[in-house]
Every structure is written in C-alpha cells, then in structure tokens.
Amino acid sequence: MITRILSDIESDIENQISIKHDLLATIKSVTELLGQIDFSSEVVPYEDIEKLSNLMVSLKGKELNEEEMKLIYLIVQNNEKEKELVIGTN
C-alpha cells in the first residue's frame, strides 16, 4: 500500500519536472528571440497578445507552437498585473 502511494507521488513529481523542463526550454527559446530586439529603439507590445505573438512570429520566421503561445499569454497577463500594482500604489 505505502509503496504504491510513494510510486504515485514519484510519478506525479516526475511529470511535474517534465512539464517544468518543457516550460524552461520554451522560456529560453522566447528569450533568445527577444534578444534580437534593440530595446532602445523598438517598442515591444507587452500589453497585446496578438501584437506580441505577431512580433514573435516575425522574429522566429514561422508560427509559434502551443507552448510559446501560452508563454506569450503569461507575459501579457503578468504585464497587466504589474500595471495594476503600479496604478494601485499611486
């Protein structure tokens, strides 16, 4: 009984590690794409999912995969939260 529970816990952790590893690879990929931008002369549309994804497609030269699109969504979502924090503190 306890070995089955431990085995289930181990499987869950291994699955989480795999998911996190995939997310880290996606973050690295998107970071490399963003490295192509001259931030001193370019405006990056962090507030708009469609505009940001179009920019990333342009940089990548092909459509974004599902994980990259999820990350774009998270970037925009986190940007909105940061704006709320700044506005809320003024």
PyMOL commands that set and color helices and strands:
alter all, ss='L'
color gray80, all
select helices_A, chain A and resi 2-34+49-60+66-89
alter helices_A, ss='H'
color red, helices_A
deselect
rebuild
show_as cartoon
